[in-house]
């Protein structure tokens, strides 16, 4: 369902049986909820000073060689959404991707 580099790849799958309005049942497959892990124990590679006009995917490409790993930076800073970090003057931590990331 998800690419192996996705933050959701290792999250457990679940199923739900639902009944439609016409009485037929169907199975809905979904991923369980992902919680942002604590940054405790993560290895910080660098602290990056965010400047006007930057984007987190470009920072991920620079330090992690993969723009799709922006979420590793989000995890290191204990936020869910990239825009929470995209504030000029803010210092953001860039950690090394852990196992399963």
C-alpha positions as CSV (number, residue, x, y, z in Angstrom):
1,X,0.0,0.0,0.0
2,X,2.8,2.4,0.9
3,X,6.4,2.7,-0.5
4,X,9.0,1.3,1.9
5,X,10.4,4.9,2.4
6,X,7.0,6.1,3.6
7,X,6.5,7.0,7.3
8,X,3.4,4.8,7.1
9,X,5.0,1.7,5.7
10,X,5.6,-0.1,9.0
11,X,2.3,0.9,10.5
12,X,0.0,-2.0,11.1
13,X,-2.9,-2.6,8.7
14,X,-6.4,-3.0,10.0
15,X,-9.8,-3.9,8.6
16,X,-13.3,-2.9,9.3
17,X,-16.5,-4.6,8.1
18,X,-19.2,-2.0,7.2
19,X,-22.8,-2.4,6.0
20,X,-23.9,-0.3,3.1
21,X,-27.3,1.4,2.9
22,X,-28.6,-1.5,0.8
23,X,-27.5,-4.0,3.5
24,X,-24.5,-5.4,1.7
25,X,-21.3,-5.7,3.7
26,X,-17.8,-4.8,2.5
27,X,-14.4,-4.8,4.0
28,X,-12.5,-1.5,4.4
29,X,-8.7,-1.8,4.8
30,X,-6.8,1.0,6.5
31,X,-3.6,1.9,8.3
32,X,-3.7,2.4,12.1
33,X,-2.9,5.8,13.4
34,X,0.7,6.9,13.4
35,X,1.9,8.9,16.4
36,X,4.9,11.3,16.2
37,X,7.7,9.5,18.0
38,X,9.7,11.4,20.7
39,X,12.9,12.8,19.5
40,X,14.7,11.4,22.6
41,X,17.5,9.0,21.4
42,X,17.5,10.3,17.9
43,X,21.0,11.2,16.5
44,X,21.0,14.8,15.4
45,X,23.3,15.3,12.4
46,X,22.9,19.1,12.2
47,X,20.8,22.0,13.4
48,X,19.7,24.0,10.4
49,X,18.7,27.7,10.6
50,X,15.5,28.0,8.5
51,X,15.5,31.0,6.2
52,X,12.7,32.7,4.2
53,X,11.8,30.8,1.1
54,X,13.1,27.4,2.1
55,X,11.0,24.3,2.0
56,X,11.4,21.2,4.2
57,X,11.6,18.9,1.2
58,X,14.6,20.8,-0.2
59,X,16.3,20.6,3.3
60,X,15.6,16.9,3.4
61,X,17.2,16.5,-0.1
62,X,20.3,18.4,1.0
63,X,20.9,16.5,4.3
64,X,19.2,13.2,3.7
65,X,19.6,12.8,-0.1
66,X,15.8,12.3,-0.4
67,X,13.2,15.1,-0.5
68,X,10.5,12.5,0.5
69,X,12.2,12.1,3.8
70,X,11.0,15.5,5.0
71,X,9.0,13.6,7.7
72,X,12.3,12.4,9.3
73,X,13.0,16.1,10.1
74,X,9.4,16.5,11.3
75,X,9.9,13.5,13.7
76,X,13.3,14.9,15.0
77,X,11.4,18.1,15.9
78,X,8.3,16.3,17.2
79,X,5.9,17.9,14.8
80,X,3.4,16.3,12.3
81,X,3.2,18.9,9.6
82,X,6.2,20.5,7.7
83,X,4.7,24.0,7.9
84,X,5.1,23.9,11.6
85,X,8.9,24.1,11.0
86,X,8.9,26.5,8.1
87,X,9.4,29.7,10.1
88,X,12.3,32.0,9.2
89,X,14.9,32.1,12.0
90,X,13.8,28.8,13.5
91,X,16.5,26.3,14.3
92,X,15.4,22.8,13.2
93,X,17.1,19.5,14.0
94,X,18.0,17.1,11.2
95,X,18.4,13.6,12.5
96,X,19.7,10.5,10.9
97,X,16.9,8.2,9.7
98,X,16.3,5.3,12.1
99,X,15.6,1.7,11.3
100,X,12.4,1.3,9.4
101,X,12.3,4.8,8.2
